[in-house]
Amino acid sequence: MEIRVEKINKVFGEAHVLRDLSFTARPGEVLGLLGPNGAGKTTTLRMVLDIIKPDEGSILFDGQPMNRRIRAAIGYLPEERGLYQRASVYDTLLYFARLKNMSRKKAQVEAVRLLDRFDMVDRMEDAIASLSKGMQQKIQLMVALIHQPSVLILDEPFFGLDPLNQDLVRKLITQARQDKKTVILSTHQLNEAENLCDEIVLINYGRTVLQGSLSAIRERYRENLIVVEAEGNLQVLKKLEGVRKFIQERGTARLYIDERIEPQEIAEQILKMVNITRLEINRPSLNDIFLEIVQESGEAGP
């Protein structure tokens, strides 16, 4: 199911939280919705789910507005987790499956399958309240998956999970892509987005500041990155020829080097200018690109 978001806007009081936001999420792809805290990611997801209405713009699913059939085809993992604490694990899964119009028999089969996959069959009769936060997170994921949705909307799916279960979530997302499901993933873990996403939408102050396929974004920001840790005044490095962008965070500086300049030459000059404790030459990661773009858009203001 294709989800097309066209120029949505939202104002809460005097706060313009979303401004002309547009993107398309396609079957067989993972779209990453990224941005700093307060950028508007969760508000965007709630609009896609029709929990909040946009003031302007449209959200269409295969060309149609939200309806009961479409709603039943969506699996949603909210940022704010919430389960019925007194209910058992098994009854919780059956309850949410029935809300999505699954037959009781099919819901029972799928619940056991998911409990087995998440290694929680032995806890199926336990109350939700007796589970750790990590286990409750796993139940919340199962709730999003139990009705075998064609669309997955995941808001911070790695939060609260140990490394083993984070790996399970990665496999679930990868399998969803292979099964031609439409996946929208909101996460602050940019290494996960870099490994899982086909398309990226980076928003800040409710505006799109970077958008496109991950391959195109990497090509656009293919210049070398020099990371320097040193004692003394790092600001002197920003005047070096070939430094396109300079970002300093305390005792660490990031120098984005024009791709036409040999980074080794810049590194040799740096060694003569400051007393370094660490120097690395890399290609910018998605996190590096994120820092650069968010700083630039932050300077522009809301």
GUVEX-236115 format. One record per atom (N, C-alpha, C): residue in three letters; y, x, z. Coordinates in steps of 0.1 Angstrom, whole numbers, padded with zeros to 4 digits, always signed. Example, Ala and Ser with C-alpha at 12.3 -4.5 7.8 and 13.67 -1.06 7.14 Angstrom:
// residues 2
ALA-0057+0132+0078 ALA-0045+0123+0078 ALA-0033+0132+0078 SER-0022+0128+0071 SER-0011+0137+0071 SER+0000+0129+0079 
//
This chain:
// residues 302
MET-0012+0008+0000 MET+0000+0000+0000 MET+0012+0009+0000 GLU+0021+0007-0010 GLU+0034+0015-0010 GLU+0044+0008-0002 ILE+0051+0016+0006 ILE+0062+0011+0014 ILE+0075+0017+0009 ARG+0084+0009+0005 ARG+0097+0013-0001 ARG+0108+0009+0008 VAL+0115+0019+0014 VAL+0127+0017+0022 VAL+0139+0020+0014 GLU+0148+0010+0013 GLU+0160+0012+0004 GLU+0173+0010+0012 LYS+0180+0020+0014 LYS+0194+0020+0020 LYS+0195+0011+0032 ILE+0187+0014+0042 ILE+0188+0006+0054 ILE+0199+0011+0063 ASN+0206+0002+0070 ASN+0216+0006+0079 ASN+0214-0002+0092 LYS+0218+0004+0103 LYS+0216-0003+0116 LYS+0227+0002+0125 VAL+0234-0008+0132 VAL+0245-0005+0141 VAL+0241-0012+0154 PHE+0241-0005+0165 PHE+0240-0010+0179 PHE+0253-0009+0186 GLY+0260-0019+0188 GLY+0273-0018+0194 GLY+0283-0010+0185 GLU+0287+0001+0190 GLU+0296+0010+0182 GLU+0288+0022+0176 ALA+0275+0022+0179 ALA+0267+0033+0174 ALA+0261+0030+0161 HIS+0264+0037+0150 HIS+0258+0036+0137 HIS+0246+0045+0137 VAL+0234+0039+0140 VAL+0222+0047+0142 VAL+0215+0051+0130 LEU+0216+0043+0119 LEU+0210+0046+0106 LEU+0220+0043+0095 ARG+0221+0052+0085 ARG+0231+0051+0074 ARG+0224+0054+0061 ASP+0222+0043+0053 ASP+0217+0043+0040 ASP+0204+0052+0039 LEU+0195+0049+0047 LEU+0183+0057+0048 LEU+0173+0051+0037 SER+0167+0059+0029 SER+0158+0055+0018 SER+0146+0065+0018 PHE+0134+0059+0016 PHE+0123+0068+0013 PHE+0111+0059+0008 THR+0101+0065+0002 THR+0089+0058-0002 THR+0077+0064+0003 ALA+0068+0057+0010 ALA+0056+0062+0015 ALA+0045+0056+0006 ARG+0036+0065+0001 ARG+0026+0061-0010 ARG+0012+0062-0005 PRO+0003+0054-0010 PRO-0011+0055-0007 PRO-0017+0069-0010 GLY-0025+0075-0001 GLY-0031+0088-0003 GLY-0021+0099+0000 GLU-0010+0096+0007 GLU+0000+0106+0011 GLU+0004+0104+0025 VAL+0008+0116+0032 VAL+0013+0115+0045 VAL+0028+0118+0044 LEU+0036+0109+0049 LEU+0050+0111+0049 LEU+0055+0115+0063 GLY+0061+0126+0065 GLY+0066+0130+0078 GLY+0081+0126+0080 LEU+0083+0119+0091 LEU+0096+0115+0094 LEU+0101+0124+0106 LEU+0110+0133+0103 LEU+0113+0143+0113 LEU+0128+0142+0117 GLY+0131+0148+0128 GLY+0145+0149+0132 GLY+0146+0152+0147 PRO+0157+0156+0152 PRO+0158+0158+0167 PRO+0158+0145+0174 ASN+0157+0146+0188 ASN+0158+0134+0196 ASN+0170+0126+0193 GLY+0169+0113+0192 GLY+0181+0105+0190 GLY+0185+0104+0175 ALA+0177+0110+0166 ALA+0181+0110+0152 ALA+0180+0096+0145 GLY+0171+0088+0151 GLY+0168+0075+0145 GLY+0154+0073+0140 LYS+0145+0082+0144 LYS+0131+0081+0138 LYS+0124+0068+0143 THR+0124+0066+0157 THR+0117+0055+0162 THR+0123+0041+0157 THR+0136+0041+0157 THR+0143+0029+0152 THR+0139+0026+0137 THR+0137+0037+0129 THR+0133+0035+0115 THR+0119+0029+0115 LEU+0110+0034+0123 LEU+0096+0029+0123 LEU+0096+0015+0128 ARG+0104+0011+0138 ARG+0104-0003+0142 ARG+0110-0012+0132 MET+0118-0007+0123 MET+0123-0016+0112 MET+0112-0017+0102 VAL+0105-0007+0099 VAL+0094-0008+0089 VAL+0084-0018+0095 LEU+0082-0019+0108 LEU+0072-0028+0114 LEU+0078-0042+0116 ASP+0091-0044+0112 ASP+0098-0057+0114 ASP+0100-0061+0128 ILE+0100-0051+0137 ILE+0103-0054+0151 ILE+0118-0055+0153 ILE+0125-0046+0145 ILE+0140-0047+0144 ILE+0144-0049+0130 LYS+0154-0058+0128 LYS+0159-0061+0115 LYS+0170-0051+0111 PRO+0170-0046+0099 PRO+0181-0038+0094 PRO+0193-0047+0092 ASP+0205-0041+0094 ASP+0218-0049+0091 ASP+0220-0050+0076 GLU+0216-0039+0069 GLU+0217-0039+0054 GLU+0204-0031+0049 GLY+0201-0034+0036 GLY+0190-0027+0030 GLY+0178-0035+0030 SER+0167-0030+0024 SER+0154-0037+0023 SER+0142-0028+0026 ILE+0131-0034+0030 ILE+0119-0027+0033 ILE+0108-0036+0026 LEU+0101-0031+0016 LEU+0091-0038+0008 LEU+0078-0031+0009 PHE+0067-0039+0009 PHE+0054-0034+0009 PHE+0047-0039-0004 ASP+0044-0030-0013 ASP+0040-0033-0027 ASP+0049-0044-0033 GLY+0062-0043-0030 GLY+0072-0052-0036 GLY+0074-0064-0028 GLN+0067-0066-0017 GLN+0069-0079-0009 GLN+0075-0076+0004 PRO+0082-0085+0010 PRO+0087-0084+0024 PRO+0075-0085+0034 MET+0077-0082+0046 MET+0067-0083+0056 MET+0062-0097+0057 ASN+0049-0099+0058 ASN+0043-0112+0061 ASN+0030-0110+0069 ARG+0023-0120+0073 ARG+0011-0119+0082 ARG+0000-0110+0076 ARG-0002-0111+0063 ARG-0012-0103+0057 ARG-0009-0088+0058 ILE+0004-0085+0055 ILE+0008-0071+0055 ILE+0007-0066+0070 ARG+0012-0074+0079 ARG+0012-0070+0093 ARG-0002-0067+0098 ALA-0012-0075+0093 ALA-0026-0073+0098 ALA-0031-0060+0092 ALA-0025-0055+0081 ALA-0030-0043+0074 ALA-0024-0030+0080 ILE-0016-0031+0090 ILE-0009-0019+0096 ILE-0015-0016+0110 GLY-0017-0003+0111 GLY-0021+0003+0124 GLY-0010+0011+0130 TYR-0005+0008+0142 TYR+0007+0013+0148 TYR+0004+0020+0161 LEU+0008+0033+0162 LEU+0008+0040+0175 LEU+0022+0042+0179 PRO+0027+0034+0189 PRO+0041+0035+0194 PRO+0043+0048+0202 GLU+0056+0051+0202 GLU+0060+0063+0210 GLU+0058+0060+0225 GLU+0062+0048+0229 GLU+0061+0043+0243 GLU+0047+0036+0244 ARG+0038+0043+0251 ARG+0025+0038+0252 ARG+0024+0027+0262 GLY+0016+0017+0260 GLY+0015+0006+0269 GLY+0001-0001+0267 LEU-0007-0002+0278 LEU-0020-0008+0277 LEU-0021-0017+0290 TYR-0030-0027+0289 TYR-0033-0035+0300 TYR-0041-0028+0310 GLN-0035-0024+0321 GLN-0042-0014+0331 GLN-0054-0020+0337 ARG-0055-0033+0339 ARG-0067-0038+0346 ARG-0078-0041+0337 ALA-0076-0042+0324 ALA-0087-0045+0314 ALA-0096-0033+0313 SER-0108-0035+0309 SER-0117-0024+0306 SER-0114-0018+0292 VAL-0119-0006+0290 VAL-0116+0000+0277 VAL-0122-0008+0265 TYR-0134-0013+0267 TYR-0141-0021+0257 TYR-0133-0034+0254 ASP-0130-0041+0264 ASP-0123-0054+0263 ASP-0109-0052+0256 THR-0103-0041+0259 THR-0090-0038+0253 THR-0091-0036+0238 LEU-0101-0029+0234 LEU-0103-0027+0220 LEU-0106-0040+0213 LEU-0115-0048+0219 LEU-0118-0061+0213 LEU-0106-0070+0212 TYR-0098-0070+0222 TYR-0086-0079+0223 TYR-0077-0075+0211 PHE-0074-0063+0209 PHE-0064-0059+0198 PHE-0071-0061+0185 ALA-0084-0059+0184 ALA-0090-0062+0171 ALA-0089-0076+0167 ARG-0091-0085+0177 ARG-0090-0099+0174 ARG-0076-0103+0171 LEU-0066-0097+0176 LEU-0052-0099+0172 LEU-0050-0096+0157 LYS-0058-0087+0152 LYS-0057-0083+0138 LYS-0067-0091+0129 ASN-0072-0102+0135 ASN-0080-0112+0127 ASN-0094-0107+0124 MET-0099-0097+0132 MET-0113-0093+0130 MET-0122-0102+0137 SER-0134-0104+0131 SER-0144-0112+0137 SER-0149-0105+0150 ARG-0154-0112+0160 ARG-0158-0106+0172 ARG-0170-0096+0169 LYS-0179-0100+0161 LYS-0190-0091+0158 LYS-0186-0078+0151 LYS-0177-0079+0142 LYS-0172-0067+0135 LYS-0164-0058+0145 ALA-0156-0065+0153 ALA-0148-0058+0163 ALA-0157-0050+0173 GLN-0168-0056+0177 GLN-0177-0049+0186 GLN-0183-0037+0179 VAL-0187-0038+0167 VAL-0193-0027+0160 VAL-0183-0015+0158 GLU-0171-0019+0154 GLU-0160-0009+0152 GLU-0156-0002+0166 ALA-0156-0010+0176 ALA-0152-0005+0189 ALA-0162+0006+0194 VAL-0175+0003+0192 VAL-0185+0013+0196 VAL-0184+0025+0187 ARG-0182+0023+0175 ARG-0181+0035+0165 ARG-0169+0044+0170 LEU-0158+0038+0173 LEU-0146+0046+0177 LEU-0148+0053+0190 LEU-0154+0045+0200 LEU-0157+0051+0213 LEU-0166+0063+0212 ASP-0176+0062+0202 ASP-0185+0074+0200 ASP-0177+0085+0194 ARG-0168+0082+0184 ARG-0161+0093+0177 ARG-0152+0100+0187 PHE-0146+0093+0196 PHE-0136+0098+0206 PHE-0143+0103+0219 ASP-0157+0103+0219 ASP-0165+0108+0230 ASP-0161+0100+0243 MET-0161+0087+0242 MET-0157+0079+0254 MET-0166+0067+0256 VAL-0178+0068+0250 VAL-0188+0057+0252 VAL-0191+0055+0267 ASP-0192+0066+0274 ASP-0195+0064+0289 ASP-0184+0059+0297 ARG-0172+0057+0291 ARG-0161+0051+0299 ARG-0157+0037+0294 MET-0166+0031+0285 MET-0162+0018+0279 MET-0160+0007+0289 GLU-0167+0007+0300 GLU-0166-0004+0310 GLU-0155-0001+0321 ASP-0150+0011+0320 ASP-0140+0015+0330 ASP-0126+0008+0328 ALA-0119+0006+0338 ALA-0105+0000+0337 ALA-0096+0011+0331 ILE-0086+0006+0323 ILE-0077+0015+0317 ILE-0070+0023+0328 ALA-0067+0017+0340 ALA-0059+0024+0350 ALA-0067+0036+0356 SER-0080+0036+0354 SER-0088+0047+0360 SER-0088+0059+0351 LEU-0082+0058+0339 LEU-0083+0069+0329 LEU-0071+0078+0331 SER-0072+0091+0327 SER-0061+0100+0327 SER-0052+0096+0315 LYS-0040+0102+0315 LYS-0030+0099+0305 LYS-0035+0103+0291 GLY-0042+0114+0291 GLY-0048+0118+0278 GLY-0058+0109+0273 MET-0067+0103+0282 MET-0077+0094+0278 MET-0070+0081+0273 GLN-0060+0076+0280 GLN-0053+0064+0277 GLN-0046+0066+0263 GLN-0042+0078+0260 GLN-0036+0081+0247 GLN-0047+0079+0236 LYS-0059+0083+0239 LYS-0070+0082+0229 LYS-0073+0067+0227 ILE-0073+0059+0238 ILE-0075+0044+0236 ILE-0064+0038+0228 GLN-0052+0043+0230 GLN-0041+0038+0221 GLN-0043+0041+0207 LEU-0048+0053+0204 LEU-0051+0056+0190 LEU-0062+0047+0184 MET-0072+0045+0193 MET-0083+0036+0188 MET-0078+0022+0185 VAL-0068+0017+0193 VAL-0062+0004+0191 VAL-0056+0004+0177 ALA-0049+0015+0173 ALA-0042+0016+0160 ALA-0052+0016+0149 LEU-0065+0021+0151 LEU-0074+0023+0141 LEU-0085+0012+0140 ILE-0087+0004+0150 ILE-0099-0004+0151 ILE-0101-0014+0140 HIS-0090-0019+0134 HIS-0091-0030+0124 HIS-0091-0023+0110 GLN-0093-0010+0109 GLN-0094-0003+0096 GLN-0082-0006+0087 PRO-0070-0002+0092 PRO-0058-0006+0085 PRO-0057+0003+0072 SER-0049-0003+0062 SER-0046+0005+0050 SER-0033+0013+0052 VAL-0026+0010+0063 VAL-0013+0017+0066 VAL-0014+0021+0080 LEU-0011+0034+0082 LEU-0010+0040+0096 LEU+0004+0045+0099 ILE+0010+0040+0110 ILE+0023+0044+0114 ILE+0022+0050+0128 LEU+0023+0063+0128 LEU+0020+0071+0140 LEU+0033+0078+0146 ASP+0037+0074+0158 ASP+0049+0079+0164 ASP+0044+0089+0175 GLU+0046+0102+0173 GLU+0042+0112+0182 GLU+0027+0111+0186 PRO+0018+0112+0176 PRO+0004+0110+0179 PRO-0003+0121+0187 PHE+0004+0133+0187 PHE-0002+0145+0194 PHE+0002+0145+0209 PHE+0011+0137+0213 PHE+0017+0137+0226 PHE+0006+0134+0237 GLY+0004+0143+0247 GLY-0005+0140+0258 GLY-0019+0144+0255 LEU-0022+0149+0243 LEU-0036+0153+0240 LEU-0039+0168+0242 ASP-0051+0171+0246 ASP-0055+0185+0247 ASP-0058+0190+0233 PRO-0059+0203+0232 PRO-0061+0209+0218 PRO-0073+0203+0211 LEU-0084+0200+0218 LEU-0096+0195+0212 LEU-0093+0181+0205 ASN-0086+0172+0213 ASN-0083+0159+0207 ASN-0071+0160+0197 GLN-0062+0169+0198 GLN-0052+0171+0188 GLN-0059+0174+0175 ASP-0070+0182+0175 ASP-0077+0185+0163 ASP-0084+0173+0157 LEU-0089+0164+0166 LEU-0095+0152+0162 LEU-0084+0143+0155 VAL-0072+0143+0160 VAL-0061+0135+0153 VAL-0058+0141+0139 ARG-0058+0154+0138 ARG-0056+0160+0125 ARG-0066+0156+0115 LYS-0079+0156+0120 LYS-0090+0152+0111 LYS-0089+0137+0107 LEU-0084+0128+0116 LEU-0082+0114+0113 LEU-0072+0112+0103 ILE-0061+0120+0104 ILE-0050+0118+0095 ILE-0054+0123+0081 THR-0061+0135+0081 THR-0066+0140+0068 THR-0076+0130+0062 GLN-0084+0124+0070 GLN-0094+0114+0064 GLN-0087+0102+0059 ALA-0076+0098+0066 ALA-0068+0086+0061 ALA-0062+0089+0047 ARG-0057+0101+0046 ARG-0052+0105+0032 ARG-0063+0105+0022 GLN-0074+0110+0025 GLN-0086+0110+0015 GLN-0090+0096+0012 ASP-0089+0087+0022 ASP-0093+0073+0020 ASP-0082+0065+0013 LYS-0071+0072+0008 LYS-0060+0066+0001 LYS-0052+0056+0010 LYS-0052+0058+0023 LYS-0043+0051+0032 LYS-0029+0056+0031 THR-0019+0048+0034 THR-0005+0052+0035 THR-0002+0056+0050 VAL+0002+0068+0052 VAL+0005+0073+0065 VAL+0019+0077+0067 ILE+0026+0072+0077 ILE+0039+0077+0081 ILE+0037+0083+0095 LEU+0041+0096+0096 LEU+0039+0104+0108 LEU+0053+0108+0113 SER+0056+0104+0125 SER+0068+0109+0132 SER+0064+0119+0143 THR+0069+0131+0142 THR+0065+0141+0152 THR+0076+0152+0154 HIS+0077+0157+0166 HIS+0086+0168+0168 HIS+0079+0182+0167 GLN+0065+0181+0165 GLN+0057+0193+0163 GLN+0057+0197+0148 LEU+0067+0205+0144 LEU+0069+0208+0130 LEU+0057+0216+0124 ASN+0050+0223+0132 ASN+0038+0230+0126 ASN+0028+0220+0122 GLU+0027+0209+0129 GLU+0017+0198+0125 GLU+0022+0191+0112 ALA+0035+0189+0112 ALA+0041+0183+0099 ALA+0039+0192+0087 GLU+0040+0205+0089 GLU+0039+0214+0078 GLU+0025+0215+0073 ASN+0015+0213+0082 ASN+0001+0213+0078 ASN-0004+0200+0073 LEU+0002+0189+0077 LEU-0004+0176+0073 LEU+0004+0168+0063 CYS+0017+0170+0062 CYS+0025+0161+0054 CYS+0026+0165+0039 ASP+0027+0155+0030 ASP+0029+0157+0016 ASP+0044+0156+0013 GLU+0051+0147+0020 GLU+0065+0144+0018 GLU+0072+0145+0032 ILE+0084+0150+0032 ILE+0092+0151+0044 ILE+0105+0144+0042 VAL+0109+0136+0053 VAL+0122+0130+0054 VAL+0128+0135+0067 LEU+0138+0143+0067 LEU+0145+0149+0079 LEU+0158+0141+0081 ILE+0159+0135+0092 ILE+0172+0127+0095 ILE+0179+0133+0107 ASN+0192+0132+0107 ASN+0200+0136+0118 ASN+0212+0127+0119 TYR+0216+0123+0131 TYR+0227+0113+0132 TYR+0225+0101+0123 GLY+0212+0097+0121 GLY+0209+0085+0113 GLY+0210+0087+0098 ARG+0213+0099+0093 ARG+0214+0102+0079 ARG+0203+0111+0074 THR+0199+0109+0062 THR+0190+0119+0056 THR+0197+0132+0053 VAL+0191+0143+0058 VAL+0197+0156+0055 VAL+0188+0165+0047 LEU+0175+0161+0046 LEU+0166+0168+0037 LEU+0154+0159+0034 GLN+0151+0159+0021 GLN+0140+0149+0017 GLN+0133+0155+0004 GLY+0120+0153+0004 GLY+0113+0158-0008 GLY+0098+0162-0005 SER+0091+0166-0015 SER+0078+0171-0012 SER+0078+0184-0005 LEU+0068+0187+0003 LEU+0068+0199+0011 LEU+0068+0211+0002 SER+0061+0210-0010 SER+0061+0222-0019 SER+0075+0224-0025 ALA+0082+0213-0028 ALA+0096+0215-0034 ALA+0106+0220-0023 ILE+0104+0216-0011 ILE+0113+0221+0000 ILE+0110+0236+0002 ARG+0098+0240+0002 ARG+0094+0254+0004 ARG+0100+0262-0008 GLU+0100+0257-0020 GLU+0105+0264-0031 GLU+0120+0265-0030 ARG+0127+0255-0025 ARG+0141+0255-0024 ARG+0146+0265-0013 TYR+0138+0267-0003 TYR+0141+0276+0008 TYR+0132+0288+0008 ARG+0130+0294-0004 ARG+0120+0304-0005 ARG+0126+0318-0001 GLU+0138+0319+0002 GLU+0144+0332+0005 GLU+0138+0337+0018 ASN+0139+0350+0020 ASN+0133+0357+0031 ASN+0141+0354+0044 LEU+0134+0355+0055 LEU+0140+0353+0068 LEU+0138+0365+0076 ILE+0148+0371+0082 ILE+0147+0382+0091 ILE+0150+0377+0105 VAL+0141+0379+0114 VAL+0143+0375+0128 VAL+0145+0388+0136 VAL+0156+0389+0143 VAL+0160+0401+0151 VAL+0162+0398+0165 GLU+0156+0405+0174 GLU+0159+0405+0188 GLU+0165+0418+0192 ALA+0176+0418+0198 ALA+0183+0431+0201 ALA+0193+0430+0212 GLU+0197+0441+0217 GLU+0207+0442+0228 GLU+0220+0444+0221 GLY+0231+0439+0227 GLY+0244+0441+0221 GLY+0249+0429+0213 ASN+0259+0432+0205 ASN+0266+0421+0197 ASN+0258+0419+0184 LEU+0251+0408+0183 LEU+0244+0405+0170 LEU+0253+0399+0160 GLN+0265+0395+0163 GLN+0274+0389+0154 GLN+0278+0398+0142 VAL+0277+0411+0145 VAL+0280+0421+0134 VAL+0271+0420+0122 LEU+0259+0414+0124 LEU+0249+0414+0114 LEU+0252+0403+0103 LYS+0260+0393+0107 LYS+0263+0382+0098 LYS+0272+0387+0086 LYS+0278+0398+0087 LYS+0286+0403+0076 LYS+0279+0412+0066 LEU+0266+0414+0069 LEU+0258+0422+0059 LEU+0257+0415+0046 GLU+0258+0423+0035 GLU+0257+0418+0022 GLU+0243+0412+0019 GLY+0243+0400+0014 GLY+0230+0393+0011 GLY+0226+0383+0022 VAL+0233+0383+0033 VAL+0230+0373+0044 VAL+0236+0360+0040 ARG+0228+0350+0036 ARG+0233+0337+0032 ARG+0236+0328+0044 LYS+0228+0329+0054 LYS+0230+0321+0066 LYS+0227+0329+0078 PHE+0235+0327+0089 PHE+0232+0335+0101 PHE+0232+0325+0113 ILE+0221+0325+0121 ILE+0220+0316+0132 ILE+0216+0325+0144 GLN+0224+0324+0155 GLN+0221+0331+0167 GLN+0217+0322+0179 GLU+0207+0325+0186 GLU+0203+0318+0198 GLU+0201+0328+0209 ARG+0211+0330+0217 ARG+0211+0340+0228 ARG+0208+0354+0222 GLY+0197+0361+0226 GLY+0195+0374+0221 GLY+0187+0375+0208 THR+0185+0364+0201 THR+0178+0364+0189 THR+0186+0359+0177 ALA+0186+0366+0166 ALA+0194+0362+0154 ALA+0184+0359+0143 ARG+0187+0349+0135 ARG+0179+0346+0123 ARG+0189+0348+0111 LEU+0185+0357+0102 LEU+0192+0360+0090 LEU+0185+0355+0078 TYR+0191+0345+0071 TYR+0185+0340+0058 TYR+0190+0348+0047 ILE+0181+0355+0040 ILE+0185+0365+0030 ILE+0184+0359+0016 ASP+0194+0361+0008 ASP+0194+0357-0006 ASP+0182+0363-0013 GLU+0175+0355-0021 GLU+0162+0359-0026 GLU+0163+0370-0036 ARG+0176+0373-0041 ARG+0178+0384-0050 ARG+0179+0397-0043 ILE+0180+0397-0030 ILE+0182+0409-0022 ILE+0169+0414-0016 GLU+0166+0426-0016 GLU+0154+0432-0010 GLU+0156+0432+0005 PRO+0148+0424+0012 PRO+0149+0423+0027 PRO+0147+0436+0034 GLN+0139+0445+0028 GLN+0137+0458+0035 GLN+0150+0466+0036 GLU+0159+0465+0026 GLU+0171+0472+0026 GLU+0180+0466+0037 ILE+0180+0453+0039 ILE+0188+0447+0050 ILE+0182+0452+0063 ALA+0169+0452+0064 ALA+0163+0456+0077 ALA+0167+0471+0081 GLU+0167+0480+0071 GLU+0171+0493+0073 GLU+0185+0494+0078 GLN+0194+0486+0073 GLN+0208+0486+0078 GLN+0209+0480+0092 ILE+0201+0470+0095 ILE+0201+0465+0109 ILE+0197+0475+0119 LEU+0187+0483+0116 LEU+0182+0494+0125 LEU+0193+0503+0129 LYS+0203+0505+0120 LYS+0214+0515+0122 LYS+0225+0508+0130 MET+0225+0495+0131 MET+0237+0488+0137 MET+0234+0483+0151 VAL+0222+0479+0154 VAL+0219+0474+0168 VAL+0207+0480+0173 ASN+0205+0480+0187 ASN+0193+0485+0193 ASN+0183+0474+0194 ILE+0174+0473+0184 ILE+0165+0462+0183 ILE+0153+0463+0192 THR+0148+0452+0197 THR+0135+0451+0204 THR+0124+0445+0196 ARG+0128+0437+0185 ARG+0119+0431+0176 ARG+0125+0428+0163 LEU+0118+0430+0152 LEU+0123+0427+0139 LEU+0112+0422+0130 GLU+0113+0410+0124 GLU+0103+0405+0116 GLU+0109+0400+0102 ILE+0101+0402+0092 ILE+0105+0396+0079 ILE+0095+0386+0075 ASN+0100+0374+0073 ASN+0091+0363+0070 ASN+0096+0354+0059 ARG+0088+0345+0054 ARG+0093+0333+0046 ARG+0096+0323+0057 PRO+0107+0315+0055 PRO+0111+0305+0064 PRO+0100+0294+0066 SER+0096+0291+0078 SER+0087+0280+0081 SER+0094+0267+0081 LEU+0087+0256+0082 LEU+0094+0243+0082 LEU+0103+0242+0095 ASN+0099+0249+0106 ASN+0107+0249+0118 ASN+0120+0257+0115 ASP+0120+0268+0108 ASP+0132+0276+0104 ASP+0141+0267+0096 ILE+0135+0260+0086 ILE+0143+0252+0077 ILE+0150+0241+0085 PHE+0142+0235+0094 PHE+0147+0224+0103 PHE+0159+0229+0111 LEU+0158+0241+0117 LEU+0169+0246+0126 LEU+0181+0248+0117 GLU+0179+0253+0105 GLU+0191+0256+0097 GLU+0198+0243+0093 ILE+0190+0233+0088 ILE+0195+0220+0083 ILE+0202+0212+0094 VAL+0195+0211+0106 VAL+0200+0204+0117 VAL+0213+0210+0122 GLN+0214+0223+0122 GLN+0226+0229+0127 GLN+0238+0226+0117 GLU+0235+0227+0104 GLU+0245+0224+0094 GLU+0250+0209+0095 SER+0240+0200+0096 SER+0244+0186+0097 SER+0250+0183+0111 GLY+0247+0190+0121 GLY+0253+0188+0134 GLY+0267+0192+0134 GLU+0270+0203+0127 GLU+0284+0207+0125 GLU+0292+0197+0118 ALA+0286+0190+0109 ALA+0293+0179+0101 ALA+0296+0167+0110 GLY+0287+0165+0120 GLY+0290+0154+0130 GLY+0284+0141+0125 PRO+0285+0131+0134 PRO+0279+0118+0130 PRO+0287+0110+0120 
//
